[in-house]
Amino acid sequence: THFGFSRVPLRDKQARVDEVFHKVASRYDLMNDLMSAGLHRVWKDIFAARVKPSRQTRFRHLDVAGGTGDIAFRIAKAGSRRTEITVLDINADMLEVGRQRAAKRRFEAKLDFVEANAEVLPFADNSFDAYTIAFGIRNVPRIDQALAEARRVLKRGGQFLCLEFSNVEMPVLDRLYEVYSFRAIPLLGRLVTGDADSYRYLVESIAGFPDAESFRAKIAAAGLERAAFTRLTGGIVAIHSGWKL
Ligand code: SAM
């Protein structure tokens, strides 16, 4: 039943990922609610609360793979006029949904949308106070390169935060989760979007992502310090953090 994304060569991976998000962009938020039974909102709230934008001084935030703006809007709410948020995504369709959603809301914070690749960030060294990436890094073909770029654009004292699917460590939950993801999610995808393959990709990319401890080691290897993680919901997702010191 596997779609075979794990066998896609590295140089073709990005094109496949782009195709998936091009197809799902308009239904992306609805599908997240359905697939996670609304849990993704709770995870994102907890995640975004880890960023503490200073309200007194200028605060530059970069949200990579920011898609439809879910993380940026939460940070904008917590911020002030001195908060500047750049939402970066490789996919113009996802960014367009984010732009439209931003136009409907009114934030004090300033929001910018940039179409670019997490592996080659179009910013100077030491530019940002914080970097977030939520449910994005597992889609990036060269994870080590994306982490190196995160470190490069952060200022000294800047915070790195990543929210990503992780490894379920609880005995019964792990079996349930596997059945749910490999059977129910592609079915849901087919019913709601008419596209089971895109959702099969999502599930496979989750299964292929390193466990929390290995990913923590990658973050540390990229030169981010005090690399640590917190599991949420039995390890379905984890928040990884690090600092440029
Ligand atoms: N952060 C949003 C959220 O939590 O709802 C969106 C997550 S969505 C699952 C993954 C996003 O990663 C997509 O919008 C996709 O276009 C983007 N993406 C994939 N590869 C990328 C890359 N190399 N650089 C930047 N963004 C990328």
Boltz pocket constraint, residues with backbone or C-beta under 6 A from the ligand:
constraints:
  - pocket:
      binder: B
      contacts: [[A, 14], [A, 17], [A, 18], [A, 21], [A, 64], [A, 65], [A, 66], [A, 67], [A, 68], [A, 69], [A, 70], [A, 71], [A, 88], [A, 89], [A, 90], [A, 91], [A, 94], [A, 116], [A, 117], [A, 118], [A, 119], [A, 133], [A, 134], [A, 135], [A, 136], [A, 139], [A, 140], [A, 141]]
      max_distance: 6.0
